[in-house]
């Protein structure tokens, strides 16, 4: 017998710890739940870095779990929520760590992914599973939780807060110069070959500078790999064309930088999804991950997509035969992306940005 779904939940728990791009893709589901049940209390259990990105989001209580604290941190979180019982817990993290964390939470109903999508046997930890949704985009997979609960309005809304201090931080880095934003490096995890070449990025920098008078703001974390990439791109670019802000902004500051950019260029990483959430035109660079599953959702037509080529060349398989979400873990996969392709898509999104500016100017007049 299936556990019944709540007709009007008073308290909804959301368990999704990471990652930056994924939590951006989850926000429309939160907004859909809020529209359906405006009086419901929503508590989101979230990772430390992800919280710093979304802090201040309206109508959401955040409970932060720092994964570096391990089991001790879980016990502390369980104590913090010992008097809390959710009408429904949306278990949206397909990882064993999150499932173990869920065991200490009290809920009348636990909802998770269907067996096909439930990695690490997540379906063992839930009462109800989503309806199957083969080959779903990550954002659509999150919306499936709202669909199961009977939410009617699934229109996309983010409304992610950017405080004045973050906008001031961005302004100190960019001044008054119009710019595109480039986040050249994805998370430097083992065998995570998502980064394009410094030479390719420098070609795009040159085009933006010479053809449009746009500086390029480089962003990213403070790792050695990211700093070296930034230095290499700058050394290949004309003087004055690059503002190297790698390691120089907070996550809220990065949001402000993205919000002020004419366009964003980046591989499969958090910034492409932040840009999508802010409706900033974005060119995503995809060869090692499938953009049909993970591209910036509203800008999928402007992705530079070499995933199928990479599958055929490096895995020697037909892309249609692969498990959904299969990655191409080969260091040369991103070399399939050509600068001319990126520039072509950049021109398209810059035209969209220019059209917006014209409309805004005429509206103000």
C-alpha positions in Angstrom: 0.0 0.0 0.0 1.3 3.4 -1.0 1.7 6.1 1.7 -0.8 8.8 1.1 0.3 12.2 -0.2 -0.6 15.2 2.0 -3.4 17.3 0.5 -2.1 20.5 2.0 1.2 20.1 3.8 1.9 22.5 6.6 5.6 21.8 6.8 7.7 20.7 3.8 11.3 19.5 4.3 13.7 19.6 1.4 17.0 17.6 1.5 19.4 18.7 -1.1 23.0 19.5 0.0 24.8 20.1 -3.3 26.0 21.3 -5.8 25.9 24.9 -6.8 24.4 24.3 -10.2 21.9 21.8 -8.9 20.6 24.0 -6.1 20.0 26.7 -8.7 18.0 24.2 -10.8 16.0 23.3 -7.7 14.8 26.8 -6.9 11.9 26.8 -9.4 10.5 23.8 -7.6 10.6 25.7 -4.3 8.8 28.6 -5.9 6.2 26.2 -7.3 5.6 24.8 -3.9 5.2 28.3 -2.4 2.7 29.3 -5.1 0.6 26.1 -4.4 0.7 26.4 -0.6 1.7 30.0 0.3 1.2 29.3 4.0 3.3 26.2 4.2 6.6 26.3 6.1 9.6 25.2 3.9 12.8 24.0 5.5 15.7 23.3 3.2 18.6 21.2 4.5 21.6 22.4 2.4 25.3 22.3 2.1 27.5 25.1 3.5 28.7 26.6 0.2 25.3 26.3 -1.4 23.7 28.1 1.5 26.1 31.1 1.0 24.8 31.3 -2.6 21.1 31.1 -1.7 21.0 32.8 1.7 18.2 35.3 2.0 15.8 33.4 -0.3 12.3 34.4 0.6 10.0 32.1 2.4 12.7 29.4 3.1 14.3 28.4 6.4 17.8 26.9 5.8 19.5 24.3 7.9 23.1 24.0 7.0 25.1 20.7 7.0 28.8 20.9 6.4 29.8 17.6 4.9 33.3 18.0 6.3 31.9 17.5 9.8 30.8 13.9 8.9 28.7 11.9 11.3 29.3 14.4 14.2 27.7 17.1 12.0 24.8 14.9 11.3 24.2 14.2 15.0 24.3 18.0 15.6 21.8 18.6 12.8 19.5 15.8 14.2 19.6 17.5 17.6 18.8 20.8 16.0 15.7 19.3 14.3 14.7 16.9 17.1 11.5 18.7 17.7 10.6 19.1 14.0 8.4 16.7 12.1 7.8 17.3 8.4 4.5 16.5 6.7 6.6 15.5 3.8 10.4 15.3 3.3 11.5 15.7 -0.3 14.7 13.6 -0.5 16.3 15.2 -3.6 19.9 14.1 -3.1 21.0 10.8 -4.8 23.9 10.1 -2.5 24.4 7.7 0.4 25.6 10.5 2.7 22.3 12.3 2.3 20.3 9.1 2.8 22.1 8.4 6.0 21.4 12.0 7.1 17.7 11.5 6.3 17.5 8.7 8.8 17.7 11.2 11.7 14.9 13.4 10.3 11.2 12.9 11.3 8.7 12.9 8.5 5.2 11.4 7.9 6.1 10.9 4.2 9.5 10.6 2.5 9.6 11.1 -1.2 12.5 10.1 -3.4 13.5 9.3 -7.0 12.1 6.3 -8.9 14.4 3.2 -8.9 15.9 4.1 -12.3 17.1 7.5 -11.0 17.8 6.5 -7.4 21.5 6.2 -7.1 23.1 4.6 -4.1 19.8 2.7 -3.4 18.1 5.9 -2.4 14.7 4.2 -2.9 15.4 2.1 0.2 15.2 5.3 2.3 11.9 6.6 1.0 8.1 5.8 1.3 7.1 7.0 -2.2 9.0 7.3 -5.4 8.6 9.6 -8.3 6.9 8.4 -11.5 9.5 7.3 -14.1 10.8 10.1 -16.2 13.5 8.8 -18.6 16.0 11.2 -20.0 14.9 14.1 -17.9 16.8 17.3 -17.5 18.0 17.9 -13.9 15.6 20.8 -13.5 12.7 18.7 -14.7 13.7 15.9 -12.3 13.3 18.4 -9.4 10.0 19.6 -10.7 8.8 15.9 -10.7 8.6 16.2 -6.9 6.1 19.1 -7.2 4.2 17.1 -9.9 3.9 14.1 -7.6 2.5 16.3 -4.8 -0.1 17.7 -7.3 1.3 21.2 -7.8 -0.5 22.8 -10.7 1.6 25.8 -11.7 5.1 24.7 -12.7 6.2 27.9 -14.4 9.8 28.8 -13.9 10.7 31.4 -11.3 13.9 32.0 -9.4 14.0 35.4 -7.7 17.4 34.7 -6.1 18.5 37.5 -3.8 21.6 39.7 -4.4 22.3 42.0 -1.5 23.7 45.5 -2.0 27.0 44.5 -0.5 27.4 41.9 -3.3 26.6 44.5 -6.0 29.2 46.8 -4.4 31.7 44.0 -4.5 31.1 43.4 -8.2 31.3 47.1 -9.0 34.7 47.4 -7.3 36.0 44.7 -9.6 34.4 45.9 -12.9 34.0 49.6 -12.5 31.8 51.0 -15.3 33.1 48.8 -18.1 30.7 46.7 -20.0 31.8 43.1 -19.9 31.2 39.4 -20.5 31.9 37.0 -17.7 34.0 33.9 -18.3 34.4 31.1 -15.7 37.0 28.9 -17.4 37.3 26.1 -14.9 34.8 23.6 -13.5 35.2 21.9 -10.2 38.7 20.4 -10.1 37.6 16.9 -9.1 39.4 13.7 -10.1 38.9 12.9 -13.8 36.5 15.8 -14.2 37.7 16.9 -17.7 35.3 19.8 -18.3 37.7 22.6 -18.9 38.4 24.0 -22.4 41.8 25.4 -23.4 43.3 28.8 -22.4 43.9 29.4 -26.1 40.3 28.8 -26.9 39.1 31.1 -24.2 41.6 33.8 -25.3 40.2 33.7 -28.8 36.7 34.5 -27.3 38.3 37.3 -25.2 39.8 38.8 -28.3 36.6 38.7 -30.2 34.6 40.3 -27.4 37.2 43.0 -27.0 37.9 43.9 -30.7 34.4 43.5 -32.1 32.3 44.7 -29.2 34.6 46.7 -26.9 33.7 44.3 -24.1 36.1 43.4 -21.4 36.1 39.8 -20.1 35.9 39.2 -16.3 37.5 35.9 -15.3 36.0 34.3 -12.3 36.5 31.1 -10.3 37.8 29.8 -7.0 41.3 30.2 -5.6 42.8 26.9 -6.6 46.2 26.7 -8.2 44.6 25.2 -11.4 42.1 28.1 -11.7 44.7 30.8 -11.0 47.1 29.3 -13.6 44.3 29.2 -16.2 43.5 32.8 -15.5 47.1 33.9 -15.8 47.5 32.0 -19.1 44.3 33.5 -20.6 45.4 37.0 -19.6 48.9 36.5 -21.1 47.3 35.5 -24.4 45.0 38.5 -24.5 45.5 42.2 -25.3 46.3 44.6 -22.5 43.2 45.9 -20.9 40.9 43.2 -22.3 40.8 41.0 -19.1 39.8 41.6 -15.5 41.1 38.7 -13.6 38.8 38.2 -10.6 39.6 34.5 -10.1 39.6 33.9 -6.3 38.5 37.5 -5.8 34.7 37.3 -5.2 32.2 35.7 -2.8 29.4 33.6 -4.2 27.0 36.4 -3.8 29.5 38.7 -5.5 29.7 36.2 -8.3 25.9 36.3 -8.6 26.1 40.1 -8.9 28.9 39.9 -11.5 26.8 37.5 -13.6 23.7 39.7 -13.2 25.7 42.6 -14.6 27.3 40.8 -17.5 26.2 41.1 -21.1 26.8 37.3 -21.4 28.5 34.4 -19.6 30.8 31.8 -21.2 31.6 28.7 -19.1 31.8 24.9 -19.2 29.4 22.6 -17.3 29.6 24.2 -13.9 27.8 26.3 -11.4 28.1 29.7 -13.2 26.1 28.6 -16.3 23.2 27.7 -14.0 23.5 30.9 -12.0 23.3 32.8 -15.3 20.3 30.8 -16.3 18.6 31.6 -12.9 19.3 35.3 -13.4 18.2 35.2 -17.1 21.7 36.4 -18.2 22.5 35.1 -21.7 24.9 32.2 -21.4 27.0 30.0 -23.7 27.6 26.6 -22.1 30.5 24.5 -23.3 29.7 20.8 -23.3 31.6 17.8 -24.5 32.1 15.6 -21.4 28.6 15.9 -20.0 25.3 15.5 -21.8 23.6 19.0 -22.3 20.2 17.4 -22.8 20.5 16.5 -19.1 22.6 19.3 -17.6 22.7 22.4 -19.9 21.5 25.8 -18.6 17.9 25.1 -19.0 16.5 28.3 -20.7 19.6 28.7 -22.9 19.9 25.1 -24.3 19.8 26.2 -27.9 23.0 28.3 -27.3 25.1 25.4 -25.9 28.2 24.4 -27.8 27.4 20.7 -27.9 30.2 18.2 -28.7 28.9 15.5 -26.4 27.8 13.1 -29.1 31.1 13.5 -31.0 33.0 12.9 -27.8 31.0 9.7 -27.1 31.7 8.3 -30.5 35.4 9.3 -30.6 36.5 8.4 -27.1 34.0 5.8 -25.9 33.4 4.3 -29.3 29.7 4.0 -28.7 26.4 5.3 -30.0 25.2 8.1 -27.7 21.6 6.7 -27.8 22.8 3.5 -26.2 24.5 5.1 -23.1 23.0 5.3 -19.7 21.4 8.7 -19.1 24.0 11.0 -17.5 27.0 9.0 -18.7 30.1 11.2 -18.8 33.0 11.1 -21.2 36.0 11.0 -18.9 38.8 11.8 -21.4 41.2 14.7 -21.1 40.9 15.5 -24.8 37.1 15.6 -25.1 36.8 19.4 -24.7 39.3 19.9 -27.5 36.5 19.0 -29.9 35.0 22.5 -29.2 36.2 25.0 -31.7 36.6 28.7 -31.0 34.5 29.7 -34.0 31.6 27.7 -32.6 31.8 29.5 -29.3 32.1 32.9 -31.0 29.1 32.1 -33.2 26.9 31.4 -30.1 28.4 34.4 -28.2 27.3 36.6 -31.1 23.7 35.2 -30.8 23.4 35.8 -27.1 25.0 39.3 -27.3 22.3 40.1 -29.9 19.7 39.1 -27.4 21.3 41.2 -24.7 21.4 44.2 -27.0 17.8 43.8 -27.9 16.9 43.7 -24.2 18.9 46.9 -23.6 17.0 48.7 -26.5 13.6 47.6 -25.1 14.6 48.8 -21.6 15.8 52.1 -22.9 12.6 52.7 -24.9 10.5 51.8 -21.8 12.4 54.3 -19.7 12.0 57.0 -22.3 
